[in-house]
Amino acid sequence: MKFKTHIALHPFSLTLSERRIGIIGLNGSGKTTFAKLIDGLVKPTSGTVTVNGLDTVKDARAVLTVAGFIFQNPAQQLIMPQVMEDIVFGLKAHGVAPAEAEARAQAALARFGIEALGQRRVHELSGGELQLAAIASVSATGPDILIFDEPVNQLDLKNRARVVEAIHALSENAIVISHDLPLVEDFDRVLVFHEGRIVFDGLPAAAIAYYREIAGC
Ligand SMILES: Nc1ncnc2c1ncn2[C@@H]1O[C@H](COP(=O)(O)OP(=O)(O)OP(=O)(O)O)[C@@H](O)[C@H]1O
């Protein structure tokens, strides 16, 4: 995967099927590029990426319904002024009828225990509230896979705990990029990225030890 001449990811072949997959590695190692490839937000410059059998280039729209991406800064993805409006907007964009969209949005807020945020304005939310609202908004559309880019970055202990709890309680498959290593330590599989390559792929404890070796700490 190249950006102009810069190789962000060297070629690799990989199948992901575990329920909880962590992605760790130093800054600039290719983690976000990898995650965006899965959701079709970045297109491969060579090779193919398939998600549940769908090609991220040829079936780009369908892939977006299968895999939902929660950005590092969720304020960028909650595009409507109010939380409830944003969830309803996303559902309508996925072809859900207006009457059903309202009910599904309420259910999504309830699922994450944030009914009180429904009528709140997005720009007023704290970091933890924003993360939960983004998780509710993306999951409301029913993707099989949720992809998180550093979901607990910059959260205080209380909000971190709320978001971690929400991620652990997900029924969807989750792929989570994190610099917060305890978040991934009970995951099923953890990939370690380094300089655009997957240098370790296995169980969390060994992956974290490998990453510590690379980081020298
Ligand atoms: N749109 C882009 N255009 C040019 N270069 C890019 C682009 N996106 C990423 N890169 C480069 O690709 C490399 C990998 O970036 P990526 O964001 O995937 O790293 P990361 O492991 O997620 O880093 P971090 O932990 O800092 O978020 C970096 O060198 C980055 O500068």
The ligand as an SDF file (V2000), in Angstrom:
LIG
                    3D

 31 33  0  0  0  0  0  0  0  0999 V2000
   -3.0190    9.9760    3.2740 N   0  0  0  0  0  0  0  0  0  0  0  0
   -1.7100    9.8050    3.4340 C   0  0  0  0  0  0  0  0  0  0  0  0
   -0.8210   10.3750    2.5740 N   0  0  0  0  0  0  0  0  0  0  0  0
    0.5010   10.1950    2.7010 C   0  0  0  0  0  0  0  0  0  0  0  0
    1.0750    9.4390    3.6610 N   0  0  0  0  0  0  0  0  0  0  0  0
    0.2570    8.8350    4.5470 C   0  0  0  0  0  0  0  0  0  0  0  0
   -1.1770    8.9970    4.4840 C   0  0  0  0  0  0  0  0  0  0  0  0
   -1.7210    8.2670    5.4970 N   0  0  0  0  0  0  0  0  0  0  0  0
   -0.6920    7.7050    6.1530 C   0  0  0  0  0  0  0  0  0  0  0  0
    0.4900    8.0450    5.5810 N   0  0  0  0  0  0  0  0  0  0  0  0
    1.8250    7.6000    6.0240 C   0  0  0  0  0  0  0  0  0  0  0  0
    1.8120    6.1730    6.1090 O   0  0  0  0  0  0  0  0  0  0  0  0
    2.5350    5.7310    7.2590 C   0  0  0  0  0  0  0  0  0  0  0  0
    1.6370    4.9090    8.1430 C   0  0  0  0  0  0  0  0  0  0  0  0
    0.6420    5.7670    8.7140 O   0  0  0  0  0  0  0  0  0  0  0  0
   -0.5080    5.2300    9.6580 P   0  0  0  0  0  0  0  0  0  0  0  0
   -1.4290    6.3820    9.9360 O   0  0  0  0  0  0  0  0  0  0  0  0
   -1.0900    4.0160    9.0530 O   0  0  0  0  0  0  0  0  0  0  0  0
    0.3210    4.8560   10.9740 O   0  0  0  0  0  0  0  0  0  0  0  0
   -0.1860    4.4360   12.4320 P   0  0  0  0  0  0  0  0  0  0  0  0
    0.5650    3.1950   12.7970 O   0  0  0  0  0  0  0  0  0  0  0  0
   -1.6580    4.3840   12.4730 O   0  0  0  0  0  0  0  0  0  0  0  0
    0.3510    5.6470   13.3110 O   0  0  0  0  0  0  0  0  0  0  0  0
   -0.2080    6.3280   14.6880 P   0  0  0  0  0  0  0  0  0  0  0  0
    0.0160    5.3530   15.7950 O   0  0  0  0  0  0  0  0  0  0  0  0
    0.6790    7.5360   14.8040 O   0  0  0  0  0  0  0  0  0  0  0  0
   -1.6390    6.6970   14.4650 O   0  0  0  0  0  0  0  0  0  0  0  0
    3.0620    6.9870    7.9400 C   0  0  0  0  0  0  0  0  0  0  0  0
    4.3960    7.1880    7.5140 O   0  0  0  0  0  0  0  0  0  0  0  0
    2.1590    8.0930    7.4200 C   0  0  0  0  0  0  0  0  0  0  0  0
    2.8270    9.3280    7.3900 O   0  0  0  0  0  0  0  0  0  0  0  0
  1  2  1  0
  2  3  1  0
  2  7  2  0
  3  4  2  0
  4  5  1  0
  5  6  2  0
  6  7  1  0
  6 10  1  0
  7  8  1  0
  8  9  2  0
  9 10  1  0
 10 11  1  0
 11 12  1  0
 11 30  1  0
 12 13  1  0
 13 14  1  0
 13 28  1  0
 14 15  1  0
 15 16  1  0
 16 17  2  0
 16 18  1  0
 16 19  1  0
 19 20  1  0
 20 21  2  0
 20 22  1  0
 20 23  1  0
 23 24  1  0
 24 25  2  0
 24 26  1  0
 24 27  1  0
 28 29  1  0
 28 30  1  0
 30 31  1  0
M  END
$$$$
